[in-house]
Amino acid sequence: MASTEGLVPITRAFLASYYDKYPFPPLSDDVSRLSSEIASLIQQLTLQSPPSQGEASLIDEANRQPPHKIDENMWKNREQMEEILFLLQPSRWPIQLREPCTSEDSELSSIASHLKNNFDNALTAMISFQTKNSDRVFSTVMTYMPQDFRGTLIRQQKERSERNKQAEVDALVSSGGSIRDTYALLWKQQMERRRQLAQLGSATGVYKTLVKYLVGVPQVLLDFIRQINDDDGPMEEQRERYGPPLYSLTKMVMAIRVFLTLLWERYDTFKLNKDQWNLLSEAAIVYTSEFERFVTFISDVFANSPFFISADTAGILGSREKEEYKEIIVQAGRTYEVSLMVESENSYIAWDFSLMQGKISMDIGFSVEYISASGEKTLILPYNRYEADQGNFSTLMAGNYKLVWDNSYSTFFKKSLRYKVDCIPPVVEPTN
């Protein structure tokens, strides 16, 4: 393995220097102007008819400062777009727009349809950004992993984890969960990814040694992921640089959502005039175009950001084969054991071993045991005799495991064993 001497975790100062090359062109002045005018219309609606308890809660949320984290704001914008698109479904329109009796109502119905198209396009851009960013991060992480059967296991585990998360969301929606409920769950899942990331970076003892030495993650990466989400860590520079325009867009989309919610409930008594409809239409156009511009910009920045040391810099993992394998002599009549501490459920234990004896007695007994806190042993993988084996199993519980190579049946022949063993934790992703 190429030396990592001299490498340090990416710091806030490093990112500050990098971001100097990527200034974000300021938002259009129309964002603040239109947000203020929408706020005035909201005030008129609430004076005309006091808000219900649910409307008051929504207004309070819109008046609060947006979340500080970039990714939480992204989810918040996506949630509000979905809420707006729900309101803009023709079946949700006031009856005067659904069944227009005048040319003016027909024209307003057309404006409502165009609003929906704008938000459909912005939501598509949002989803594409989140998907591509997640895939990019995972691909970057995978460059640090050995390119053998373990990489396949990690990919399978990632796919299984995401399927489980999606099934959880689907079940919520099927049971009648609201858009708000759905996004609360999505953010909870995102925070769980962040928690697992912090745990991986802070792992100690045998677990940390296995992750670093056997799985192939350099210490510099473990240090980085441990402190990436610190309050004053690297991501804080990103938030200070690119947070303010995103916060303005979050406030704007919240205002549009609140306005539509109040308007639909009061349409019979507070019918917008043509100028006010045009203002709403302009606000939707400006928000969606500016949001799509921001997402395109930030996507390019993220795609090139040096959040991880490159595989080339850290040393190509293929050169580690000799270091990854250990060799041990198992004397006749003896056993050899490797102990593992598994800290997270749904981890994998994986192994790859072969005998180098040569010509005779080319087999050795092999089994895997689980050892409880009280010392009780449970056979997880039954004893069998092998010349070589590659295998894995998903752990049913966290705790101590023991891999046992048994040469006790042999009276004369020692066995030269070449092996590597990994404990592969659940795949996690950094967040911003």
C-alpha positions in Angstrom: 0.0 0.0 0.0 1.3 3.5 -0.8 2.2 5.5 2.2 -0.4 7.9 3.6 2.3 9.8 5.5 1.6 13.5 5.3 -2.0 13.2 4.5 -4.5 15.0 6.8 -8.3 15.1 6.9 -9.8 17.7 4.7 -10.2 20.8 6.8 -12.5 23.8 6.8 -9.5 26.0 5.7 -8.9 23.6 2.8 -12.5 23.8 1.7 -12.5 27.6 2.1 -9.6 27.8 -0.4 -11.4 25.4 -2.7 -14.7 27.3 -2.6 -13.0 30.6 -3.4 -12.9 29.2 -7.0 -16.7 28.6 -7.0 -18.5 31.8 -6.0 -22.3 31.5 -6.4 -23.8 34.3 -8.6 -26.2 36.1 -6.3 -29.9 35.4 -6.4 -32.1 37.6 -8.5 -33.4 40.7 -6.6 -36.9 39.4 -7.5 -36.6 36.7 -4.8 -36.6 39.2 -1.9 -39.1 41.5 -3.7 -41.6 38.8 -4.5 -41.2 37.1 -1.1 -42.1 40.4 0.6 -45.2 40.9 -1.7 -46.4 37.3 -1.1 -46.0 38.0 2.7 -48.2 41.0 2.3 -50.9 38.9 0.6 -50.7 36.4 3.3 -51.3 39.1 5.9 -54.4 40.3 3.9 -55.8 36.8 3.9 -55.4 36.3 7.6 -57.0 39.7 8.3 -59.9 38.8 6.1 -60.4 35.5 7.9 -58.4 34.5 11.0 -56.3 31.4 10.4 -57.3 28.0 11.7 -55.1 26.2 14.2 -53.4 24.2 11.4 -52.9 27.3 9.3 -51.5 29.2 12.3 -49.0 26.4 12.9 -48.0 26.5 9.2 -47.6 30.3 9.3 -45.4 30.0 12.4 -43.2 27.4 10.6 -42.8 29.7 7.6 -41.8 32.6 9.9 -39.0 30.6 11.6 -35.5 30.7 10.3 -34.8 27.9 7.8 -32.7 24.9 9.0 -28.9 25.5 9.1 -27.9 22.3 7.3 -27.7 22.3 3.5 -29.2 18.9 3.1 -32.1 19.6 5.5 -32.9 22.7 3.5 -32.9 20.6 0.3 -35.4 18.1 1.9 -37.5 21.1 3.2 -37.7 22.6 -0.3 -38.6 19.2 -1.8 -41.4 18.8 0.8 -42.8 22.2 0.1 -42.8 21.6 -3.7 -44.8 18.4 -3.1 -47.2 20.2 -0.9 -47.7 22.9 -3.5 -48.1 20.3 -6.3 -50.8 18.7 -4.1 -52.6 22.0 -3.8 -52.2 22.5 -7.6 -53.9 19.3 -8.6 -57.1 20.3 -10.4 -59.2 18.2 -8.0 -57.9 20.5 -5.2 -58.7 23.8 -7.0 -61.6 25.9 -5.8 -64.8 25.1 -7.8 -64.6 28.4 -9.7 -61.3 27.3 -11.3 -62.4 23.7 -11.8 -65.6 24.7 -13.5 -64.9 28.1 -14.9 -68.0 30.1 -15.9 -66.3 33.2 -17.2 -63.3 33.9 -19.5 -61.5 35.3 -16.5 -61.9 32.1 -14.5 -60.7 30.2 -17.6 -57.6 32.4 -17.8 -56.9 31.9 -14.1 -57.3 28.1 -14.5 -54.6 28.3 -17.2 -52.3 30.2 -14.8 -52.8 27.5 -12.1 -51.9 24.8 -14.7 -48.7 26.7 -15.6 -47.8 27.0 -11.9 -48.0 23.2 -11.6 -45.7 22.7 -14.6 -43.1 25.0 -13.1 -43.1 23.1 -9.8 -43.1 19.7 -11.5 -39.9 20.7 -13.3 -38.2 22.0 -10.2 -39.1 18.9 -8.2 -37.6 16.7 -11.0 -34.4 18.7 -10.8 -34.4 18.3 -7.0 -34.8 14.5 -7.1 -32.2 14.1 -9.8 -29.7 16.2 -7.7 -30.2 14.1 -4.6 -30.0 10.8 -6.4 -26.8 11.8 -8.3 -25.2 13.2 -5.2 -25.9 10.1 -3.2 -24.6 7.8 -6.0 -21.4 10.0 -6.3 -20.7 9.8 -2.6 -21.2 6.0 -2.5 -18.9 5.6 -5.6 -16.2 7.7 -3.9 -16.4 5.6 -0.7 -16.2 2.4 -2.8 -12.8 3.5 -4.2 -11.4 2.9 -0.7 -12.8 -0.6 -0.5 -10.9 -3.8 -1.7 -12.1 -4.6 -5.2 -13.0 -8.3 -4.5 -16.0 -10.1 -3.1 -16.1 -7.7 -0.2 -17.0 -4.8 -2.5 -19.9 -6.9 -3.8 -21.1 -7.5 -0.3 -21.0 -3.8 0.5 -23.0 -3.0 -2.6 -25.5 -5.6 -1.8 -25.8 -4.3 1.8 -26.3 -0.8 0.5 -29.1 -1.9 -1.9 -30.8 -3.9 0.9 -30.6 -0.9 3.3 -32.1 1.5 0.7 -34.9 -1.0 -0.2 -35.8 -1.3 3.5 -35.9 2.5 3.8 -38.1 2.8 0.8 -40.4 0.0 2.0 -40.8 2.0 5.3 -41.8 5.1 3.3 -44.2 3.1 1.1 -45.8 1.6 4.2 -46.3 5.0 5.7 -47.9 6.4 2.5 -50.1 3.3 2.1 -51.4 3.7 5.7 -52.5 7.3 4.9 -49.5 9.2 6.1 -49.4 12.8 5.0 -46.6 14.5 2.9 -45.4 16.1 6.1 -45.3 12.6 7.8 -43.4 11.2 4.8 -40.7 13.9 4.9 -40.3 13.6 8.7 -39.5 10.0 8.1 -37.1 10.7 5.2 -35.2 13.2 7.3 -35.1 10.7 10.2 -33.6 8.2 7.8 -31.0 10.7 6.7 -30.1 11.5 10.3 -29.7 7.8 10.9 -27.1 7.7 8.1 -25.3 10.5 9.7 -25.3 8.8 13.1 -23.9 5.6 11.7 -21.2 7.6 9.9 -20.1 9.2 13.2 -20.0 5.8 14.9 -17.8 4.4 12.2 -15.4 7.3 12.4 -15.2 7.0 16.2 -14.9 3.2 16.3 -12.2 1.9 18.6 -10.2 -1.2 19.4 -10.5 -4.4 17.3 -13.4 -2.9 15.2 -11.4 0.1 14.2 -8.4 -1.9 13.4 -10.4 -4.2 11.2 -12.0 -1.4 9.4 -8.7 0.4 8.8 -6.4 -2.5 8.1 -8.6 -5.2 6.6 -11.4 -3.3 4.8 -8.8 -0.9 3.5 -10.1 2.5 4.8 -7.1 4.8 5.5 -6.9 6.3 9.0 -7.1 9.7 7.4 -10.6 8.9 6.1 -11.8 7.6 9.5 -10.6 10.9 11.0 -12.4 12.9 8.3 -15.8 11.2 8.7 -15.6 11.5 12.5 -15.4 15.3 12.3 -17.0 16.1 9.0 -20.3 17.1 10.6 -18.9 18.9 13.6 -20.4 22.3 14.3 -17.3 24.0 13.2 -16.1 21.3 10.9 -15.6 21.2 7.1 -19.3 21.3 6.2 -19.7 24.6 8.1 -17.7 26.3 5.5 -20.1 25.0 2.9 -23.1 26.2 4.9 -21.6 29.7 5.3 -20.8 30.0 1.6 -23.9 28.5 0.0 -26.4 28.5 2.8 -27.7 32.1 2.6 -29.1 31.9 -0.9 -30.6 28.5 -0.2 -32.2 29.8 3.0 -33.8 32.6 1.0 -35.3 30.1 -1.4 -36.6 28.0 1.5 -38.3 31.0 2.9 -39.8 31.8 -0.5 -41.2 28.4 -1.2 -42.7 28.2 2.3 -44.4 31.6 1.7 -45.9 30.4 -1.7 -47.2 27.2 0.0 -48.7 29.2 2.9 -50.3 31.6 0.5 -51.9 28.9 -1.7 -53.2 27.0 1.4 -54.9 30.1 2.8 -56.2 31.2 -0.6 -57.9 27.9 -1.5 -59.8 28.0 1.8 -60.9 31.7 1.2 -61.4 31.7 -2.5 -65.1 32.4 -2.3 -64.6 35.6 -0.3 -61.1 36.7 -1.3 -60.8 36.3 -5.1 -57.5 37.5 -6.4 -57.5 40.1 -9.1 -55.5 39.7 -12.3 -52.4 41.6 -11.0 -52.3 39.4 -7.8 -52.5 36.3 -9.9 -49.7 37.5 -12.1 -47.7 38.2 -8.9 -48.2 34.6 -7.8 -47.3 33.3 -11.3 -44.1 35.5 -11.3 -43.2 34.2 -7.8 -43.5 30.6 -8.9 -41.4 31.3 -12.1 -38.7 33.1 -10.2 -38.5 30.6 -7.4 -38.4 27.5 -9.6 -35.9 29.0 -12.0 -33.6 30.3 -9.2 -33.8 27.0 -7.4 -32.9 25.0 -10.5 -30.0 27.3 -11.0 -28.8 26.8 -7.5 -29.1 23.1 -7.7 -27.2 23.0 -11.0 -24.4 25.1 -9.5 -24.2 23.2 -6.2 -24.2 19.9 -8.0 -21.1 20.9 -10.0 -19.4 22.1 -6.8 -20.2 18.8 -5.0 -19.1 16.7 -8.0 -15.6 18.2 -7.8 -15.3 18.9 -4.0 -12.4 17.0 -2.4 -14.5 15.7 0.5 -12.5 12.4 0.3 -8.8 11.8 -0.4 -8.7 10.2 -3.9 -7.8 6.5 -4.3 -4.8 7.6 -6.4 -3.6 9.8 -3.5 -4.2 7.3 -0.8 -2.7 4.4 -2.8 -4.4 2.0 -5.1 -5.9 -0.8 -3.1 -4.9 -3.5 -5.5 -1.3 -3.0 -4.3 -2.4 -4.0 -0.8 -3.0 -7.7 -1.5 0.2 -8.8 0.1 -0.5 -6.7 3.2 -4.1 -7.7 3.5 -3.4 -11.4 3.9 -1.9 -12.8 7.1 0.0 -16.1 7.3 0.0 -18.4 10.3 1.2 -22.0 10.9 -1.4 -24.2 12.6 0.5 -26.9 14.3 -0.8 -30.5 14.3 -3.3 -31.1 17.0 -4.0 -27.4 17.5 -6.6 -24.8 16.5 -6.2 -21.2 15.4 -8.8 -18.6 16.3 -9.5 -15.0 15.2 -11.9 -13.0 17.4 -14.1 -10.1 16.1 -16.2 -7.6 17.9 -19.3 -6.7 15.8 -20.8 -3.4 17.0 -23.7 -3.0 14.5 -26.5 -5.3 13.5 -26.7 -6.1 9.7 -22.9 -6.1 9.5 -21.2 -8.8 7.5 -18.4 -11.1 8.6 -16.4 -12.1 5.5 -13.3 -14.3 5.0 -11.0 -15.5 2.4 -8.4 -18.2 3.2 -6.3 -20.9 1.6 -3.8 -23.5 2.6 -0.2 -23.3 1.3 0.9 -26.8 2.5 1.5 -28.0 -1.0 0.9 -31.8 -1.6 -0.5 -33.6 1.4 -3.2 -33.1 4.0 -4.6 -30.1 2.1 -7.6 -29.5 4.2 -8.4 -27.9 7.5 -11.5 -27.7 9.7 -13.2 -24.3 9.8 -16.2 -23.0 11.8 -17.6 -19.7 13.1 -18.9 -19.2 16.6 -20.9 -16.5 18.4 -19.9 -15.9 22.1 -22.4 -14.3 24.4 -21.6 -11.9 27.2 -21.8 -14.8 29.6 -19.3 -16.8 27.5 -21.8 -19.2 26.0 -20.8 -20.3 22.5 -23.3 -20.7 19.7 -22.1 -22.4 16.4 -23.0 -20.0 13.6 -21.3 -21.8 10.7 -21.0 -25.6 11.2 -17.7 -27.2 11.2 -16.4 -28.4 7.8 -13.1 -29.2 6.2 -11.7 -27.1 3.3 -8.7 -26.5 1.2 -9.8 -22.9 0.6 -12.9 -20.9 1.1 -14.4 -17.5 0.5 -17.6 -16.8 2.4 -19.7 -14.4 4.5 -22.8 -14.2 6.6 -24.9 -11.3 7.8 -24.7 -11.0 11.6 -28.0 -11.6 13.5 -26.8 -9.6 16.5 -23.9 -7.5 17.6 -21.3 -9.1 19.9 -18.3 -11.3 19.9 -17.6 -13.7 17.1 -14.8 -16.3 16.6 -13.5 -17.8 13.4 -11.8 -21.2 14.2 -9.4 -23.1 12.0 -9.0 -26.6 13.4 -6.0 -28.9 12.8 -6.6 -31.0 15.9 -7.5 -34.1 13.9 -4.0 -34.1 12.3 -1.3 -36.1 14.1 1.8 -35.1 12.0 1.1 -32.3 9.5 1.1 -28.6 10.3 -0.9 -26.4 8.0 0.3 -23.1 6.5 -2.8 -20.9 6.5 -3.1 -17.7 4.4 -6.2 -15.7 5.3 -7.9 -12.3 5.7 -11.0 -11.6 7.7 -13.3 -8.5 7.5 -16.1 -7.1 9.6 -18.0 -5.0 7.1 -20.3 -2.5 8.9 -23.5 -1.2 7.5 -22.8 1.3 4.6 -23.2 4.9 5.6 -23.0 8.2 3.8 -21.7 11.6 4.7 -24.3 14.4 4.8 -24.0 18.1 4.5 
